[in-house]
Amino acid sequence: MIKPRAALAAAGVLLLALTACGGGQSASPEPGSSASGELSPVKVSVIPILDVAPIYLGEQQGFFAAEGLKLEIVTAQGGAAIVPAVVSGQVDVGFSNFTSLILARSKGLPIKVITPGVASTGVAGQDFGGVVVKAGSPIKSAADLAGKRVAVNTLNNINDTTVRASIRAAGGDAKNVTFTELAFPDMLAALDKGNVDAVQVVEPFLATAVKNGDRVVASNYVDTAPSLAIAGYFTSQQTATGKADLIKRFTAAMLKSLRYATDNPDAVRQVLLKYTKIDAGLTGSLTLPTFPTKVDRASLETLAKLARQDGLVTSSPDLTELVP
């Protein structure tokens, strides 16, 4: 498991090595074709959660093939681990929460967002992510999380910072919380065993928790900002320059995929069966996020402010460089 700060440091070393080698990459073929008439491969790293349903739908619907692309999707535990893979060129594109990307950019890593990915519904109690406790827990609200153990999928990212924001909004002490890093699929078992007091989960794990009788005590994304932008797809500056046409075609296909997901919620629910272990009977009870086609700048400013407040960064990066 790669810790965020260690991962970023490793990425910096890899970046220097690549720069020293010149990082030469051949130009990609024109849209819809390659030099041999075959599809051009594009390697994308994602987290196996509901957020990335649009890319799987886009693959099913042929949006990427129509742009001359063949997707190779690989999975990771969290966005912070995906950043070094993108910077080093192991993958062409990654999916990550915006806090991890703000942190990476503040460290000087040359990454840029190319399309949005997912955003909150903006409705408390009806969002695709939230903080969950066991049915008999004395925790009734976010304020009660002070002094408790809370699991998040990656430390020092959007989930612990927004949980802290939720605690502050409820009048609690956000500094007196112990965060534990666990992969989303492992969280509910840890909660059931009493290894943690609460977990921050997203769909499809949120619906599974509710089915198990667990209680949602906070909608941390909604408590942070209206319709908070959560995550997006990004690449490295080296790939953006050396494979400009490839990235242009990926962006076009991804935007089609996001629009399709918005217009076809039932397809979003069904495609989860392809890449998660969700119970098929739960698909109808999932709360879907929104799939915007533009990144909300106000959300990024809010997340950058939280990152400073929680000590993840000493100063915010130029957000225009992160999201051109």
N, C-alpha and C positions, 0 to 999 in steps of 0.2 A: 504494500500500500504506500503510495507516495504522499507525504505531507506537503501542504501548499508551499511553505517557505523553502523547503528543501527542493521541491519540484521546480520552483522558479529559479533557484540558484543553478540547478542542473541545466535548466533550459538556457540560462545565460551562457554557461560554458559551451554547450552545444552550438549556440548561436555564433559565438566567437570562432569556433572551429570551422563552421560552415562558411563564415565570412572570409576567413583566411584562405579557404580553398577556392574562393571565387564564386561558389554557389551557382555555377552556370547551369541553366536549364533551357532546353529547346522550346521554341514557341509551339503552342498547341494548335491543332488544325482548326479550320473554320467550323462554325456551328453545324452540327448534324453530320459531321464527317471526320475522318482521320486520313492520314496519308495512305492507309491500306483499305479504307472504306469501312473499317471496324469501329466499334464504339471506343471512346477514350476512357480509360479507367480514372475514377476519382475516389480517393479513400477518405472516408468521413468517420470521425469518432464521436459517439453520442452516449448518453446515459439511458438505460432501458426503462424509461418512465413514459407516462402519457404525453409529456411535453413534446416528444419527438415523433408523435404519430404522423404528422404531415409528411415527413421525409419518406416513411414507409408507404404512405398512400401515394405519394408522387411516383415512387418506384412502380407500384402496382398499376397506376394509371398511365404509365409510359411517358411521363413528363420529362424525365431525365434522358430516356432513350431518344426522345424527339429532339433533344439538344445534342445528341451524339455522345451521351455519357453512359458509362456503366458504373453504377454505385458499388462500392465495397464498404459496408458498414461494420465498424468494430465498436465494442462497448467498453465503458469505463465506469468507475464508481462515482466520480464527480468531475465537475468542470476544471477544478484546480489541477487534476492529474492529466487532463486533456491538453492544457496549455503547452507544456513542454513537448508533447508529441507533435503539435502543430508547428511550433517554433523551430524544432529540429528537422522538420520535413518528413517525419515518419508518416504523417497523414497530411492530406491537402487542406482539409476543413475540419473544424471542431465545433461542438455545441457546448456552451458554457453559460453559467449565470453571469450577469453583468458585474457583480461585485468581484468575482475572480478575475475578470478581464480588466477591471479598473485597477486592481492590485497588480496584475502583471504589467500593465502599461506604466504604472508608477515606478516599477523596477527597471524601466527602460526596454522592455521586450517589445519588439516591433510587430504588434498584432493590430488587426483592424476588423471591425464587424462588417459583414457583407449583407446579412439579412437579419431581421428580427426572428424570434422563434416562438415565444409564448409570453402571455401577460395574465395578470390576475383578472378575475371577473369584477372585482371591486365591490362585491356584496358580502358582508360579514355573515359567517355561518353558511354561506353558499359559494365557497371558493374551492379551487382544486387542491389547495394545500392548507395545512393547519397543524396546530399542536394538540396532541392526543394523550389522554391519560386513561388508566384503568377505571372501570365503572365505579369501584368503591374508593377511589382516591379522594383525599381531602382537598385536592387542588380543584378550585372552582373557577378560577379566572387566571389570566396571564400574571396578575400581581402575585398570585400564590406560587409562582415558579421561582421566586427568590429563595436562594438556599437549596434549591433542588438540582437533580441531575437530569439534563435534557440531551437526548441524542439528536445529532444532525448528520447528514451524509458526508460532509467535509467540513473541517474546522476552518474558521476565518473566511467564511463566504457569505452569500446572501441569506442563508437560513439562520445562522446564529445572530447576524446583525439585525435581521428583521424580527427575530424572537425577542431580542433586547429592546427593539423599538416598541414591540407589542407590550412588553412588561412596563416600560416607561409610560406608555399611553394609559395603562391601567393603574398607574400610581405605585408600581412596585420598584424594588431596587434591582436594576438591570446588571449591576456590577457583581452581585452576589449569586451568580448562577454558574454551575459547573457543566460545561458542554463535553459530550463524549462523541467520538467519531464512529459511526456505524454505517454500513451500506444499507440502503433502503430495505432490501429484502430481509435483513436481519433485525430490523427495529422492533417489530411487533412481538417477536419471540423474546427479545430482551426486556420489553415492557412487561410481558406476561410473567416472566421469571422474577421481576423486581430488580433487575440489574440497573435500570434507570427509572426515573419517576415520570418522565414524559418523553414523547418523541415528536419531532417535526417531520411530517410525511406529506407526500403528494400522491395524487392518483397514479396507479390503482390501489395503492396501499391505504389511502384514506378510506375508501369504500370498504375495504377488507376489515379495517379496524372497527368501523361502525357496525358492520355485520357481526363482529365478534363481541359486541357490547361495550366497546371502549367509547369514551366521550371526547368530543372536540371542545377544548376550553379557550381556544384563541384562533383567529384567522390572521396569522402574522403578516401576510402580504397586504391584506386590506387595512390592517392597523397602521401600516407604514405609509401608504400613499394611495390615492384613488387610482384604480386600474394600473397598478404597478407593473412596469416592464420587468420581466424576470430574467430572460435569457435570450441568446441569439446564436447565430452561426458566424464563425470568424475564420480568418486565415492569417498567415504571416505576410509581412511586407514582401519578403523574398518570393513567396509563391504568387502573391498578387501581381508582382512584376514579371517573374519568369514564366508564369502560366496564366497570363492575363485573360486569354480567350477562354481557357478552361473555367476560370472563376466567373467570368461573365456568363457563361452558359449555365453553370451551377446556380448562380443567383437567379437567372430567369426561371429555371425549373423549380427552384425552391419557392419563389413567390407564387407560382402557379399552384404549388402544393399547399401553401398556406391558405390560399383562397378556396381551394377545393375542400380543405378540412373545415373551414368556416361554413361552407355551404352544405356540407354532408356530415353532420354530427354522428349519424348512425354508422357511417363508414369509419369514423375515428374510433368508436367503441369496438368495432369488430376487428380492426387491424391490430389492436392490443394483443389479441390472442396469438398473433404471429411472433411477437418478440418479448412478451412477459408471461409469467406463470399464473395470471389472473384466472379465477374461477369464471367460466363462461356465463354463469348465472348472475354475476355481478356487473356485467357490462352496462346493463340498463340503469344502474343506480349511480354510475360515475358522474361526478361534477366536472364538466369540461372547462378548460381555461379558454381564453380568447387567443386567436392566432393572428396578430396584427401584421400588416405588410410595411409598417413604418415604425422605427424605434422612437419611443417617447423620450425626448431629451430631458423633460422635467424629472422623469423617473431616474435617469442616470445621475442627475445632479443630487437627488435625494440619496441615492445609494453611495455616491462619493462622499457626501456629508456624513453619513453613518459610518463609513469606513474610517474617516478621520476621527470621529467621535469615539469609536471603539478601539482606536490605536492600530488599525491595520495598515494605514498609510500616514505619513507625516504631512503630505501635501497631495492634492488631487492632480492627476495628469490632465493634459489638454484633451478634453472630451471630443473635440473636433478631430483630433488625430485618431482617436479610437473609433469614432463613428463619423467618417467623412461626410 
